[in-house]
Amino acid sequence: MAQVLIYSTTVCPYCVRAKALLKKKGVQYDEINLTEQPELREEMIQKAGGRRTVPQIFIDGNHVGGCDDIHALDAEGKLDPMLGLN
């Protein structure tokens, strides 16, 4: 299974929605909560190509975007192969 990393904040409906999709698929993920670790925000921005909003999601080290992006990948049938769920 793929390694998934999500940068999030405590009160973020988009983060909740993205994590719910992954949970529904049975995917484990690591989470960096920027509310608790604000010093890591710059790291996220650099890794995400300048994107400043949360969530920012990485699959096997590759940036896939935010909540809308991960749901779009799922709708296109591209998310499961990326997650190793074939």
C-alpha positions in Angstrom: 0.0 0.0 0.0 1.1 3.5 -0.7 2.5 5.9 1.9 0.1 8.9 2.4 0.9 12.1 4.1 -1.6 14.9 4.8 -0.8 18.4 6.1 -3.9 19.6 7.9 -5.2 21.9 10.6 -7.5 21.2 13.5 -10.6 23.0 12.2 -10.7 22.3 8.4 -13.8 20.8 6.7 -11.8 20.0 3.6 -9.2 18.1 5.7 -12.0 16.1 7.3 -13.5 15.3 3.9 -10.2 14.2 2.4 -9.4 12.0 5.4 -12.9 10.5 5.3 -12.3 9.4 1.7 -9.1 7.7 2.6 -10.6 6.1 5.6 -13.5 4.8 3.5 -11.0 3.2 1.3 -9.2 1.7 4.3 -6.0 3.7 3.7 -3.7 4.5 6.5 -2.1 7.9 6.4 0.3 10.1 8.4 -0.9 13.5 9.4 1.0 16.7 10.2 -1.4 19.1 12.0 -0.2 22.6 11.3 -2.3 23.9 14.2 -0.1 21.9 16.6 3.1 22.3 14.5 3.0 25.7 12.8 6.7 25.6 12.3 6.2 23.0 9.6 3.9 25.2 7.4 6.9 26.5 5.4 8.0 22.9 4.7 4.5 22.1 3.4 4.5 25.2 1.2 7.9 24.3 -0.3 6.9 20.6 -0.9 3.5 21.7 -2.4 4.9 24.0 -5.0 3.8 27.2 -3.2 0.3 26.1 -2.2 -0.6 27.5 1.2 -4.0 26.0 1.9 -4.8 22.7 3.7 -5.1 19.9 3.2 -2.0 19.2 1.1 -1.8 15.5 0.3 1.2 13.4 -0.8 1.1 9.8 -2.0 4.5 8.0 -2.0 6.1 11.4 -1.8 4.3 12.9 -4.8 2.1 15.9 -4.3 -1.4 15.2 -5.5 -3.0 18.4 -4.2 -5.9 19.1 -1.9 -9.3 17.9 -1.1 -10.9 18.7 -4.5 -7.9 17.2 -6.2 -8.0 13.8 -4.4 -11.8 13.6 -5.0 -11.3 14.3 -8.7 -8.7 11.6 -8.9 -11.1 9.2 -7.3 -13.9 10.2 -9.7 -11.6 9.6 -12.6 -10.6 6.2 -11.3 -7.0 7.3 -10.8 -6.8 7.3 -7.0 -7.1 3.6 -6.3 -4.1 2.7 -8.5 -2.0 5.4 -6.9 -2.9 4.0 -3.5 -2.1 0.5 -4.5 -5.8 -0.6 -4.2 -6.2 -2.4 -7.6 
